[in-house]
Structure formats: C-alpha cells, structure tokens
Amino acid sequence: MAKACAYHILVKSKEECLAIKAKLDKGGDFNKLAKQYSTCPSKKRGGDLGEFQRGTMVKAFDDVVFKKPLFEVHGPVKTKFGYHLIKTVYRS
C-alpha cells in the first residue's frame, strides 16, 4: 500500500489560502505559517500530518499527495474541510 508524508495549511476561504501561498512564494516559512493560520490541529506541528496510506484522506487531498511533485506547495485544494495548501515530503 502506498504511503506518504505531507504538511498542510487548512483555512476557510480560497482568498486566505491564496494570500498565504503568496507569502510562501516570497520565501515564507511553511511551518511558521501553518502554526499562525491553519485551522487544523496539525498546526501545532507546523502542519505535519505524519505518514498515512493512500485512501486515508479525502480524494482531492490524496490526489495531490500521491500524484503531484514532491516538495512543492500545491493549492488551493478545496475539500469539505476548507482550502488546503499541501506539501508532500515523501511517498513510497
């Protein structure tokens, strides 16, 4: 079964998500921005979701983690939870 490790920032609006992505594009620190803005409990760990298997997350999230390039910030990705910025650090 495929596994991956990813970080994310979860916010309520697409606009807020885009504003945070702009900060990242200018060299902002992903972990610090996750701690500051994310509404997910993972914010305490800088957005670290740890290792998880394919199919554990909702489909839109899974698709980014298991198909998009590693170490790049992808998003906004809309799910039933809100809007995510996702950075995958490894997968197997």
TAPE-V431376 format. One record per residue. N is the residue number from 1. RES is the residue in one small letter. PSI is psi in whole degrees, 0 to 359 (none if undefined). NEAR is the number of other ideal C-beta (glycine too) atoms within 10 Angstrom. D_CENTER is the distance of its C-alpha to the mean C-alpha in whole Angstrom. Layout:
n = <N	N>
res = <RES	RES>
psi = <PSI	PSI>
near = <NEAR	NEAR>
d_center = <D_CENTER	D_CENTER>
//
This chain:
n = <1	2	3	4	5	6	7	8	9	10	11	12	13	14	15	16	17	18	19	20	21	22	23	24	25	26	27	28	29	30	31	32	33	34	35	36	37	38	39	40	41	42	43	44	45	46	47	48	49	50	51	52	53	54	55	56	57	58	59	60	61	62	63	64	65	66	67	68	69	70	71	72	73	74	75	76	77	78	79	80	81	82	83	84	85	86	87	88	89	90	91	92>
res = <m	a	k	a	c	a	y	h	i	l	v	k	s	k	e	e	c	l	a	i	k	a	k	l	d	k	g	g	d	f	n	k	l	a	k	q	y	s	t	c	p	s	k	k	r	g	g	d	l	g	e	f	q	r	g	t	m	v	k	a	f	d	d	v	v	f	k	k	p	l	f	e	v	h	g	p	v	k	t	k	f	g	y	h	l	i	k	t	v	y	r	s>
psi = <133	139	157	165	130	157	150	162	125	127	169	328	152	322	315	320	314	323	320	320	323	321	320	319	335	11	10	151	120	312	318	318	325	315	325	319	333	145	0	145	338	349	330	334	22	24	4	118	356	195	139	160	156	136	350	321	168	155	313	322	311	317	319	311	320	355	333	161	147	156	7	150	122	142	176	138	116	131	181	346	340	215	132	147	129	133	116	129	335	162	155	none>
near = <7	12	13	21	17	26	21	27	32	24	22	11	11	13	11	16	22	14	12	24	19	10	15	16	9	7	6	15	12	18	16	12	19	24	16	13	18	22	13	17	8	19	19	11	14	16	25	16	20	10	14	16	12	14	11	14	22	13	9	13	22	19	15	22	25	17	10	15	8	13	8	10	18	19	23	19	20	13	14	6	15	19	21	25	26	24	23	22	14	11	15	8>
d_center = <21	18	16	12	10	7	5	2	5	7	10	13	14	14	16	14	11	13	15	12	11	15	15	12	15	18	17	15	13	9	11	13	11	9	12	14	12	10	12	10	13	10	11	14	12	10	7	9	9	12	13	13	15	15	16	14	11	12	14	11	8	11	12	9	9	12	14	12	13	12	11	10	7	7	8	9	8	11	12	14	12	11	9	5	4	2	5	8	11	13	14	18>
//
